[in-house]
Amino acid sequence: MKLLHTLPRSFKNMPREDADMRLKTLISLLVAAALLSGCAANSVAPALQTRHDATRSIEKVEVIYNAQDQLIVTDGGGSGLTGFAGFFGPIAALLAISVDTGSRMTMAARTDQRSKEFTAAVKNSGATMALNRQFAERLAARLRESGREVKLTPFMRATGEHAQMQVQELPPTPGYSTLILRITTSYGAADATSSFKPYVWVEQLLRDEKQSVVGQTLQVADVSEPTYLLYDGLLKDTAGAREGLKRGLDQIVQPAYVEMFGEEVLHKAGAAAVTQTAGIDTK
């Protein structure tokens, strides 16, 4: 797997009523870029240099994350027919594509429909939809281990470019630095002959108490399993597919902490620090 050097910029902030459309388009572009570039490194060098001298001194952090799991499915090659035909060689794949071209949906439409289907299938299977929450809680626990006081706040998905991410309509908590997480969990097939595989990444943006940006990182999980030759296989194996996404998120908790906050520093709050969670029953 090759290093994912770049991801397309997300869109400028738009009115809230356009949030769903912006998110769908953003995710389609991000996943497509990851697929086409052969994404696969534990982390990607950000455009903004994280200032570890500033991040190490932070003692109180509010961690804000997109609470709703959005399980994205992107198929860069078209329908299941083209994917299956590709198994028999390039000529069969070309024939399938030519037959399918007139009726298949666009990539954006397929992403929207299949993402909804996959998310519904996972929910209907009885699985807990808490991938984002679990990641945020593990990162918050890591911050507490360093002696920091942590307030954990679930909210809507952050908007804006990575270096300028914002959570609209949520004012910062006085006395706390703000760590915004934008978590993406997806399955994608690069082309008609490729299997569906997991793609997971987390964008972080840290602002100090004055809301000046002091750090930006992007962690990309290095996961390659499970894989599914056809979309139907992904749709039927909801437990295995969800576990693949969870493994990816678990893998990048420690890199997310280290790249943002650098070497270990014990803060005054010590072991007595308690995570405050807004909107979540922690029992």
N, C-alpha and C positions, 0 to 999 in steps of 0.2 A: 504494500500500500504506500502511496506517495503522500508527501506533505501537502496539506491544503493551505496554500499560500494566501489565497484571497477569498473573500465571500462578498457578494454584491451588497452595497449599502442598502439598508432599509429606508423606508420612505420618511420624508419630513412629517411632522405631526399634522394630522388632519382632524376635522371635526369628529366628535365622538360617534355620531351616527354612522360614520364611514369606517368604524373600527373593524367590523367583521370583514369587509371587503379588503381593507389594507392588510389585515393579518393573513387572509388566504393568499393574497398575491405575494406577500413577503415570504411566507413559508415555502410556497412553490419555487420562488427564485433561490432561496437558500438551499433547499434540498437539491434542486437541479444543479446548482453550482458544486455542491459537495459530490454529487454523483459523477459529474463530468470531469472533475479534477482528480478523482480517485482519493477522496478525503481519507486521512488516517493517521493523524498524529495525536499524541496526548494533549498537546497545546499548540497554539499558533501565536507567533509574535504579534502583539497588538501595535496599532499605529501610535498609540500614546504610551510613553514610557511610564511604568508604574513607579511612583516615588516611595520606595520602601522606607526611607527615613521618615516620611510623613505617615505612612500606613502603620508602621510599628508603634508609633506613639498613641494611636487611637485606643481608647479604653472602653468606649460605649458605642455599640453598633446597632442600628436598626436594619435588619435584613428583610427586604421586600422582594417577593417573588410572585410569578404568575401562578395563581392557585389552581386553576382549572387545567387538568391534563388534556392536551390536544394531540391525539395520536394521528400523525400525518402519514399518508400513503401516497407516494409519487411514483408513477410509472412512466419512464421516459420513452418507452417503446410502443405503447398502444395497448391493445386488448390482450387478454389471455391467449387468444388464438395465435397472435404473432409470437408471443413468448414460447408457446409450445412448439410451433413450427420451427423456431430457431434451434430447438434441440436436435432436429434432423438435418441441420446444415444451412448454409447461407442461401442456397437457391430456394429451399422451402420457406425460409423466413421472408425472402423478397416476394414470393408468390402470396404469402399470407398477408403481407403488408399491402400489396396492390389490391387484394380483395377487400381488405378492411378499411382502406383509406377513406372511401366515400361515406362511411357510416360512423366511424369511431369518433369519440369525443376529443376535444382538445386536451392538452396536458393539464391546463388549469381546471377544466371541468372534471376530468378524471380524478385529479387530486382532491377536489372538493367532495365529490360523491363518495370516493373510496375512503377518504378520511372519516366521513360521517358513518359509513357502514362499519369500518373497523372499530371506531370508538364505541358505537352502539353494541357491536358484538362482544367487546371486552366487558362493557357494563352489564350486558345481559347474562354473561357467564358467571356473574357473581363476584368477580374480582374487584378489589378495592381500587378506586381511581385516585391514587394518592402518590404517584411517582414524583411529582414536583414537590409536594409537601415533604416526602421522605428525604429527598435530596437536601432541601432547605434546612430541615431539622438536623440532619447529620452535619452539615456545614456549620450550623449554629452551635452544635455540641462541640465541634472542633474549636470554634472561637472561644467558647466557655473554658475549654481546657487550657487555653493560653491566659486565662484570668480575666478575659473581657466580659463586660455585661452586655447581654444580647436581648434585643426585642425583635421577635419574629412576626412579620406582618404579611398575611396572604392578601393579594389584590389582583387587579387585572394585569394582563401582559403589558410590559413596558413598551412605549412607542419611541420612535425617533432612531437616528443613527446610533451605532454602538457608543461612540464617544460622547453622545449627547442624550442618552436614554433618559426618559422621564416616565413617571407614573402619574398620569393626569388625575387631578381632583384629590390627590392625597398629599396634604402638606407634611413637610418633614417634622419629626419630633424634636423639640428643643433639647439641646444637650447631647444629642446623638449624631454620630456620623451616619450616613446612609449608604448601604450596600444594596444596589439593585441587581437582581438576578433575572435573566431572560433565558428560560429553559426550553429547549427544542428536542422533542422525541419523535422519531420518524422511521419509516421503512421505505426503501426505494429500490427501483430497478433502473439501471442506467440506460438500457436499450432493450430491444425486443428479445435478445438472446440471454439477457442477464437475469439472475435470480433476485428476489427481494431480500434485502439485508438491512440490519439496523444502522441508523445514523443518529448520533446523539451529541449535542453540544450545549454549553452553557456560557452565555455572555455575562460578564460582571462589570459593573461601574461603581466606583467608590467615591463618594463626596464627603468632605469633612463637615464639621458643624456649621460652617458658613456656606455650605453647598458648593464649594470649589472642588472641581474634579482632581483627585490625587492618584487614582489608579484605574486601569482598564485591562482586563484579561479576557481571553477566550480559550476555553478548554474543549477539545474534541475527543470523544471516546474512541479508543482503538478496539472496536468490536467487529467481528465478522460473522458471528453466529447468533441465532439460528438463521438459516437461509431457506427461501421458499421458491421453488421453480415457477409456481403459478400464484396468482393473487388469491385464488380459492383456498390454497393451502395455508396462506397467511390468515385468511379470514376464519378458518376452522380451528387453527391452533392458537387460540387467544392466550392461553396460559403460558405457553412457551414463548410466544412473541413478546408478551409483556415482560417476562423474565429477562429476555435479551436486552430490552430497554433499561430495565432496572440495573442489570450488571454494568451497562455503560455508564449510568449515572453514579453508581457506587464507585466505579473506577476513578472518577475525576474529582471526588470530594477533596482528597488530600492535595492534588495538584492545584485545585482552585484556591485552597487556603494558602499554600506556600507561594504561589506566584503573585498573589495579592498582598500578602503580609510579610513575606520573606522569612528570615530565620526566626526561631522561637524566642519570644520575649514574654516573661511572666509579668502580668500587670497587677496593680494593687487590689483589684476586685477579688483575685484569687479564686479558690474553689467555692467561695460563697456566692459567686455570681449566679443569678437565676434567669433563665430564659423567660421572657414575657411573650406570650403568643396571642395575637389579636385574632379573634374569630375562630379559634381552634380549641376544642376540648382536649387537653393533653393527658387526661386520665386514661 
